Amino acid sequence: MRKNVVIAGAIILVAGIVIFVASGFFLVSSASTELNAVGTLSATATLSPGQTISVGNVSGNEFAILGYQDSSGSPLQISASGAIYQKTGAAHRNGVETFVVVVGGASGETAVSITNNQSSTEILHYGLSTLSNLSSLAAGALGALAGIAVFIIGLVVLIVGFVLKPKAGQIQAAIGAS
């Protein structure tokens, strides 16, 4: 066993854990800040059948998340003119179906709107959050990956330190001490 290598491996391993945990907190904090408007569904509108409401614009090369609930619990028609990406999903929130749409803006500005495609008037609660701070989300994710890499390196160094035989001087010192 090489004591100095084992100590270095343990230090690197602990540094990897610290980097991973700190990056995780940073990532969660950034994501919750970005998604706050979607989570509150603070805007309200009443839409007659066929009526369209503009909910906001997404700047070029940005992403936005639109969350909404309507009185029928059925998905409404989402339009994002000029969007390069649009994905819709659903989740339950307080026992009510909440629809979530992710929109990626093109090089220009993308207008996001909701159209009532139901046969009855809908009461709509919605929130739109643009993910303009993608760099902080990416930094948190990359930091977590770096933490994992540093942890693995520390683990390898620690194992190598345990496996390596001691230097000749360390053997002589151990024999002389006994």
N, C-alpha and C positions, 0 to 999 in steps of 0.2 A: 504494500500500500504506500502510495506517495501522498503524504499529508498535505503538502502545498497544493497539489492538483485537486485533491478532494475538497479542500477549503475553497479553491477558486470555482470548482464546479457547483458547490453549494451556494456561493454568492451569486453566480450567474443564474442558477435555478430560481432563487428567491427574486432576483431582478425581473425575470420573465413573468413570475406570478404577479408582481407589483405592476408591471407594465400592462398586463392583461386586465387586471381588475380596474386600474385607473382608466384605461381605454373604454372598458365596458360602461363605467359610470358616465364618461364623457359622451359616449354613443347614445345611451338611454336619455340623458339630459337633452342632447341636441334633437333627438327624435321627438321627445314629448313637447318641446318648444315648438317644433315645426308643425305638429299635428294638433295643436291646441284648438284652432278654429274648426277643424273637422270634428273633434270630439264634443264640442259644445253645441253644434248645430244651432247657432245663435240667430240665424236669419229665418224669417217666416214669410210665406207667400201663399195666396189662394189662387189656384189655377183652374179655369174652366176647361172643359174638354177641347183639345186642340190648341190651347193657349201656350205660348212660349215665354219664358223669362230668362234674361241674361244674368248669369251668376258671377261672371268675372272674366278676366283675361289672363293668359299665361304668356309671359315674355318668351322670346326666342331662347331655345336651348335650356329651358327650365322645365321642371315637372310640377304638377299640382295634384292635390288629392281633394276630391269632392265627396263629401258624405251627405246623405239625405235620407229622410224618412217621409213617407207620404201616408195619408189616411187610409188608403186601400191596402197598403203593404205589398203592392206590386211594383215592379220596376217601371220607371218612366223612361222616355226617350232622351238620351244625352247627346248633344251635338257639340263637337269641338272642331270648328272649321280650321283647317290647316294643321291639325295635330299630326305628329308623326307616330304617336303611340296612344292607344286608348285601351284600357283593361277594366272590366267591371266585375265586382264580387259582392257578396252579401254576408252579413253577420247579424247575430241577435244582440240587441242592446236594450236592457231593461224589458225583455220580453217582446220587443218590437223589432221587426226586420229593418236593418239599416243597410243601405246600399252604398258601396264605396266605388268610386271611379278614379283611376289614375290616368292623367293626361300628360303627354309629353309635347311641349311646344316646338314648332318648327323654327326656322331661322327668323321668321317674322313673329307677329303676335297672334295668339290663338284665342278666339272668343269661345267661351264655354257657356252653353245654355241648356235648360231643361224644358222639355215639351210634355204636356199632359196628354199621353196617348190612351188614356182610359175614357170610359163613357160617362163618368161622373166627375163632379168638381172635386179637386184634391186639395187638402191642406198640406203644405210642404214645409218641412223644417230642414235647413241645410247649412253647410259650412264649407268654405273653400280655403285651402291653405296651399300657398305656393312654396315649393321646396327650393327657395332661393339660396339656402345655405347648405347646399350639397357638399361643399368642401369640408365642413365640420363633421358631417355624417361619414364621409369617406375617410377623414383623418381618424375618427374613432374606430372604424372597421379595420383600417390598415394598422392602427396601433394594437388592436387586439390580435391581429395576425402576427405582428412583430413580437408581441408578448409570448405567443405560442412558440414561435421560432426560437426565441431566446431561452425559453424554458427547455425545449428539446436539446439545444446546444449545451445548456447547463447539466442536463441529465446525462448526456453522453460524456462530458468531461468528468462528472462525478463517478460514473461507472469505470471510465478509463483509470481514474485515480485509485480506485479500489483494486483494480485488476493488475496494474503495473507493480512489478517487484520494487522494493526499496533500493536506493542507490547503495553502492558499496560502502560509502562513508557512514550511512545510516545503520548498516548492519554491524560495522565495527563499533559504533557508539553503543548500540544495543547490547553487544557482547561484553564490552568493557564495563557497562553499568551493572551487569549481573555478577 
